[in-house]
């Protein structure tokens, strides 16, 4: 059955309301503004409109109709195919918007744990290419980063970069000396805190050290918490 002009207008109105609903959900999820002032009125209009346009005319028997040879028995009218598909499609779009885009205030476990392990380190001194000391006495070992020792040796079983220990120490000094770092603790190692740290320019120091070529990634520890991510 062809769609009449009034039916077309009604369908376009419903489609516009679903679009407004999607926009309200997007505003609620992606901006600091509240999208409820769009979502609530859209739902309040959309649900009754669905039932009024689609269900009311076809869910009951119509009046007896006169015929030349008597009265015609009332029959239920079948809902046109375009209305069935339109009704189902609009409901799917509305459900998709609500299920996949509705914001949640529950933080992920990963975010919660990362926040709990954050701390600041006012750098007092640089020990070598992968270790530094904070003013409060804590020693920070850069997580998943391997540098040569001060005597230019590499410990057995440890990754060994081609760059010298002096070059790594100079690079870490450039990135961190005299700054207050924001760090995320990953673990501990020989009375040191292993951590991923960011300097005041918001540069991830662990990643910058590896990218500079003065240190290398320690794969075993990088699997626990990846750097440069």
C-alpha positions as CSV (number, residue, x, y, z in Angstrom):
1,X,0.0,0.0,0.0
2,X,1.4,3.4,-0.9
3,X,2.2,5.9,1.8
4,X,-0.3,8.8,1.8
5,X,0.8,12.4,2.2
6,X,-0.4,12.6,5.8
7,X,1.3,9.3,6.6
8,X,4.6,10.6,5.1
9,X,4.4,13.7,7.2
10,X,3.7,11.7,10.4
11,X,6.6,9.4,9.6
12,X,9.0,12.4,9.1
13,X,7.9,13.9,12.3
14,X,8.6,10.7,14.2
15,X,12.0,10.4,12.4
16,X,12.8,14.0,13.5
17,X,11.9,13.1,17.1
18,X,14.2,10.1,17.0
19,X,17.0,12.3,15.7
20,X,16.4,14.7,18.5
21,X,16.6,11.8,21.0
22,X,19.9,10.7,19.5
23,X,21.2,14.3,19.7
24,X,20.2,14.5,23.3
25,X,21.9,11.3,24.2
26,X,25.1,12.5,22.4
27,X,25.0,15.8,24.3
28,X,24.6,13.9,27.6
29,X,27.5,11.6,26.9
30,X,30.1,13.9,25.1
31,X,29.6,17.3,26.6
32,X,29.4,18.9,30.0
33,X,25.8,20.0,29.2
34,X,22.8,18.0,30.2
35,X,20.9,16.4,27.3
36,X,18.0,15.4,29.5
37,X,16.1,18.5,28.4
38,X,16.0,17.0,24.9
39,X,15.8,13.3,25.8
40,X,12.8,13.4,28.2
41,X,10.5,15.5,26.0
42,X,11.5,13.4,22.9
43,X,10.5,10.2,24.7
44,X,7.3,11.8,26.1
45,X,6.2,12.7,22.6
46,X,7.5,9.7,20.7
47,X,6.0,6.8,22.7
48,X,2.3,8.1,22.6
49,X,2.8,9.1,18.9
50,X,3.9,5.6,18.0
51,X,0.8,4.0,19.6
52,X,-1.5,6.7,18.2
53,X,-0.3,6.4,14.6
54,X,0.4,2.7,14.4
55,X,-1.6,0.7,17.0
56,X,-4.9,2.6,17.5
57,X,-6.3,2.3,13.9
58,X,-5.4,-1.3,13.5
59,X,-6.0,-3.0,16.8
60,X,-9.8,-3.0,16.8
61,X,-12.7,-3.9,14.6
62,X,-14.3,-1.1,12.6
63,X,-17.9,-0.3,12.3
64,X,-20.4,-2.2,10.2
65,X,-20.3,-1.0,6.7
66,X,-23.6,-0.8,4.6
67,X,-23.7,-2.7,1.3
68,X,-26.3,-3.0,-1.5
69,X,-27.3,-6.5,-0.4
70,X,-27.0,-6.0,3.4
71,X,-24.5,-5.1,6.0
72,X,-20.8,-6.1,5.8
73,X,-19.4,-7.9,8.7
74,X,-16.7,-5.8,10.4
75,X,-13.1,-7.0,10.0
76,X,-9.8,-5.9,11.4
77,X,-7.8,-3.8,9.1
78,X,-4.3,-5.0,8.4
79,X,-1.4,-2.7,9.1
80,X,0.3,-1.6,5.9
81,X,3.8,-3.1,5.4
82,X,5.5,0.3,5.3
83,X,4.1,1.1,8.7
84,X,5.2,-2.2,10.2
85,X,8.8,-1.6,8.9
86,X,8.8,2.0,9.8
87,X,7.5,1.3,13.3
88,X,10.2,-1.4,13.8
89,X,12.9,0.7,12.3
90,X,12.3,3.7,14.5
91,X,12.1,1.5,17.6
92,X,15.4,-0.1,16.7
93,X,17.1,3.4,16.2
94,X,15.7,4.6,19.5
95,X,16.8,1.5,21.3
96,X,20.3,1.7,19.7
97,X,20.7,5.3,20.9
98,X,19.7,4.5,24.5
99,X,21.7,1.2,24.8
100,X,24.9,2.2,23.1
101,X,25.2,5.9,23.8
102,X,23.6,6.4,27.2
103,X,26.3,7.7,29.5
104,X,27.4,5.8,32.6
105,X,28.8,7.4,35.7
106,X,30.5,4.2,36.8
107,X,34.2,4.4,36.2
108,X,36.0,1.4,34.7
109,X,38.1,-0.7,37.0
110,X,41.2,0.2,35.1
111,X,40.6,3.9,35.5
112,X,39.9,3.5,39.2
113,X,43.1,1.5,39.8
114,X,45.2,4.0,37.8
115,X,43.8,6.9,39.8
116,X,44.5,5.1,43.1
117,X,48.1,4.6,42.2
118,X,48.9,8.2,41.1
119,X,51.4,10.3,43.0
120,X,53.6,13.3,42.5
121,X,57.4,13.3,42.6
122,X,59.4,16.5,42.9
123,X,62.7,15.4,41.4
124,X,65.7,15.9,43.6
125,X,68.4,14.1,41.6
126,X,68.9,11.8,38.6
127,X,70.6,8.5,39.6
128,X,71.2,7.0,36.1
129,X,69.3,6.4,32.9
130,X,66.3,4.7,34.4
131,X,66.3,5.8,38.1
132,X,65.7,9.1,39.9
133,X,65.1,10.3,43.4
134,X,62.3,12.5,44.7
135,X,62.5,15.2,47.4
136,X,60.4,13.1,49.7
137,X,63.0,10.3,49.6
138,X,61.3,7.9,47.2
139,X,63.3,6.4,44.5
140,X,61.6,5.9,41.1
141,X,62.6,3.2,38.7
142,X,61.1,3.9,35.3
143,X,58.8,1.0,34.4
144,X,59.6,-1.2,31.5
145,X,62.8,0.8,30.6
146,X,66.3,-0.6,30.5
147,X,69.5,1.5,30.5
148,X,73.1,0.7,30.9
149,X,74.6,1.0,34.4
150,X,76.9,3.9,35.4
151,X,80.0,1.7,34.6
152,X,78.4,1.1,31.1
153,X,77.7,-2.5,31.9
154,X,74.5,-4.5,31.5
155,X,73.3,-6.9,34.1
156,X,73.0,-10.5,33.0
157,X,69.6,-11.3,31.6
158,X,68.7,-7.6,31.3
159,X,68.0,-5.9,27.9
160,X,71.1,-4.0,26.9
161,X,70.8,-0.8,24.8
162,X,73.6,0.2,22.4
163,X,73.7,3.8,23.8
164,X,75.9,4.6,26.7
165,X,74.7,4.9,30.3
166,X,76.0,8.5,30.3
167,X,73.8,9.4,27.3
168,X,70.7,7.9,29.0
169,X,71.5,9.8,32.2
170,X,71.8,13.0,30.2
171,X,68.5,12.4,28.5
172,X,66.6,11.7,31.7
173,X,68.2,14.8,33.2
174,X,66.8,16.8,30.3
175,X,63.3,15.4,30.7
176,X,62.9,15.4,34.4
177,X,65.5,17.4,36.4
178,X,64.0,20.1,38.6
179,X,60.5,19.2,37.7
180,X,57.5,17.8,39.6
181,X,56.4,14.6,37.9
182,X,53.0,12.9,37.9
183,X,53.6,9.2,38.2
184,X,51.5,6.0,38.1
185,X,52.9,3.3,40.3
186,X,53.1,-0.2,38.7
187,X,55.1,-2.1,41.3
188,X,58.3,-2.1,43.4
189,X,61.9,-3.2,42.8
190,X,64.7,-3.2,45.3
191,X,63.1,-0.6,47.5
192,X,62.3,1.5,44.5
193,X,58.8,2.4,43.1
194,X,58.5,1.3,39.5
195,X,56.3,3.8,37.7
196,X,55.3,5.5,34.5
197,X,55.9,9.2,34.9
198,X,54.9,12.4,33.0
199,X,56.9,15.6,33.2
200,X,55.4,19.2,33.4
201,X,55.1,19.2,29.6
202,X,52.9,16.1,29.9
203,X,55.5,14.0,28.1
204,X,55.6,10.4,29.1
205,X,59.2,10.0,30.3
206,X,59.3,6.2,29.9
207,X,58.2,6.4,26.3
208,X,60.5,9.4,25.6
209,X,63.5,7.6,26.9
210,X,62.9,4.6,24.6
211,X,62.1,6.8,21.6
212,X,65.4,8.8,22.2
213,X,67.4,5.6,21.6
214,X,69.3,5.9,24.9
215,X,67.2,3.1,26.5
216,X,65.2,0.1,25.3
217,X,61.9,-1.4,26.3
218,X,62.0,-4.3,28.8
219,X,59.4,-6.6,27.1
220,X,58.6,-8.7,30.2
221,X,57.5,-5.7,32.2
222,X,56.0,-3.9,29.3
223,X,53.4,-6.8,29.1
224,X,52.3,-5.9,32.6
225,X,51.6,-2.2,31.8
226,X,52.5,-1.0,28.3
227,X,54.3,2.3,27.9
228,X,53.9,4.6,24.9
229,X,50.1,3.9,25.0
